[in-house]
């Protein structure tokens, strides 16, 4: 039996945390200046990697972290530091400069654009500490009145539905950014860089609070 109520609750929660509309402009910014083929590859790889990590973590995350002696707070701090560096690069247009230099050297599609599928898109933008923690809580907090198996299927189905929506937003983000023009995307790059740095700072603050208090 499929638990519709659990599915709706999990879908709503995961959609808010993963935030596909918010991730899409960041994805488009990080793949700006690359070929359409590369953008599609990064979209599928980012979502695929995040799906593998999140579904695996939903079932074995608690056991794995306990065995390794790693806390979610440590994951928040490490992810926050790495994401902060990406945000700074976006604010000061280091990524754009790097891509423009590469484009001048190689105009064909034989170039090897940066792979952003694992970091930062797969982790922590999609499969972030908040998403992992939420999955663990939902998987452990199923009501006694329903079958654990049915509840888990509903939660994983909700996760897959959110990830499909995320993939679609990634696939259409690039063309939309191109239509907006270079000036707009340059401004958006810096604004998103500030937001990424702020989000990274919050990851670090939450991690430190959780570890110390």
C-alpha positions, 0 to 999 in steps of 0.5 A: 500500500502506498502511503500518500500522506507520507509522500506529500509530507516528504515531497513538500519538505524535501522540495523546500530544502533542496530548492530546485528553483534556487539551485538552477540559476547557480547551476547555470552560472557555474556552467556558463560559457560551456557547450550545451552538451556539457551542460546536459551532461552536468545536469544528469550527472549532478542529479544522478550523483545526488540521487545515489548519495541521498538514497544510500544515505537514507538507508545506511547513513546513520550506521556509516556515520556512527562507524566512522565517528563523523557527525552531521555537524562536521559535514556542515562545517567542511561543506560550508568552507568549500562552498564559501570558496566557490562563492568568493570565486563567483563574486570576483569572477575568477570562474568566468576569467578561467573559462574565457582564457580556456575559450581563447585557447580552444574554440572547439568542443574538444576542451575539457570544461570543469566538472561541477557535478560532484562538487558543488552541485551534487554535494552540497547544493542538492545532497547537502547536510540539511537534506541528509539530516531530514531524510534520516529523521523521516526514515526514523520517525515513521508512525507505528500505524503504517508499515515501515516498508510502505513508509520508506517507499513513499519517502524515497518516491518523494525524493525521486520526484523532487530530483526529477524536478531539479533535473528539469530546472537544470536543463532549462536554466542554461538557455534561459540565462543565454536569453537574458544576456551577458550583462544580466548574467554577470550581475547574477553571478556576483549576486549568487556568489554572495548568496552562496558565501552567505549560505556557506557561512550559515552551514559553518555556524550551524555546524559549530553550534551543533558541535559545541552546544 
